[in-house]
Amino acid sequence: MIGNSLITADASSLATKLSNVFKEIQPFVYILCAAAVVVLGVMLIAGGEKGREKAKSWAPAILIGSLCISGAVTIGKWISDTFTF
């Protein structure tokens, strides 16, 4: 009985710590995404044919990565609320 309560407390503490980390990181993600979009724009305008191709190939990865990090807090809360540890 005591062992289960310790595991539950550790999992709850871990979930809280991870949630706090993602909340603190989230504002920086917006800055990094804006910088990435600016770099992509410069590559499209001034990068020539190679730059355009690189920018087109990097755009989906930047979009998916920013959505994952931005949604991490919401997904983490949903998981911790849905599955009680």
C-alpha positions as CSV (number, residue, x, y, z in Angstrom):
1,M,0.0,0.0,0.0
2,I,2.8,2.4,0.8
3,G,4.7,1.6,-2.3
4,N,1.7,2.5,-4.6
5,S,1.2,5.9,-2.9
6,L,4.9,6.7,-3.5
7,I,4.7,5.8,-7.2
8,T,1.5,7.9,-7.5
9,A,3.2,10.8,-5.8
10,D,6.3,10.5,-8.0
11,A,4.3,10.3,-11.2
12,S,2.2,13.3,-10.2
13,S,5.3,15.3,-9.3
14,L,6.9,14.4,-12.6
15,A,3.8,15.4,-14.5
16,T,3.7,18.7,-12.7
17,K,7.4,19.4,-13.3
18,L,7.1,18.5,-17.0
19,S,4.1,20.8,-17.3
20,N,6.0,23.6,-15.7
21,V,9.0,23.1,-18.0
22,F,6.8,23.3,-21.1
23,K,5.0,26.3,-19.8
24,E,8.3,28.1,-19.4
25,I,9.6,27.1,-22.8
26,Q,6.5,28.0,-24.7
27,P,7.2,31.8,-25.1
28,F,10.6,31.1,-26.5
29,V,9.1,28.7,-29.1
30,Y,7.2,31.6,-30.6
31,I,10.3,33.7,-30.9
32,L,12.2,30.8,-32.5
33,C,9.3,30.1,-35.0
34,A,9.3,33.8,-36.0
35,A,13.1,33.7,-36.5
36,A,12.8,30.5,-38.6
37,V,10.1,32.1,-40.7
38,V,12.3,35.1,-41.3
39,V,15.2,32.9,-42.3
40,L,12.9,30.9,-44.6
41,G,11.8,34.1,-46.2
42,V,15.4,35.3,-46.8
43,M,16.2,31.9,-48.3
44,L,13.3,32.1,-50.6
45,I,14.1,35.6,-51.8
46,A,17.9,35.7,-51.8
47,G,18.9,32.0,-51.8
48,G,18.7,31.3,-55.5
49,E,17.4,27.9,-56.6
50,K,19.2,25.9,-53.9
51,G,17.9,28.2,-51.2
52,R,14.3,28.0,-52.5
53,E,14.5,24.2,-52.5
54,K,16.0,24.1,-48.9
55,A,13.3,26.5,-47.7
56,K,10.5,24.5,-49.2
57,S,11.9,21.3,-47.6
58,W,12.4,22.9,-44.1
59,A,9.0,24.6,-43.9
60,P,7.0,21.5,-43.0
61,A,9.5,20.4,-40.3
62,I,9.4,23.9,-38.7
63,L,5.6,23.9,-38.8
64,I,5.3,20.4,-37.3
65,G,7.9,21.1,-34.6
66,S,6.4,24.3,-33.5
67,L,2.9,22.8,-33.3
68,C,4.2,19.9,-31.2
69,I,6.0,22.1,-28.7
70,S,3.1,24.6,-28.6
71,G,0.6,21.8,-28.0
72,A,2.8,20.0,-25.5
73,V,1.2,21.7,-22.4
74,T,-2.3,21.0,-23.6
75,I,-1.6,17.4,-24.5
76,G,0.2,16.9,-21.2
77,K,-2.7,18.2,-19.2
78,W,-5.1,16.1,-21.2
79,I,-3.1,12.9,-20.6
80,S,-2.6,13.6,-16.9
81,D,-6.4,14.3,-16.5
82,T,-7.5,11.3,-18.6
83,F,-5.1,8.7,-17.2
84,T,-4.8,9.0,-13.4
85,F,-1.3,7.9,-12.3
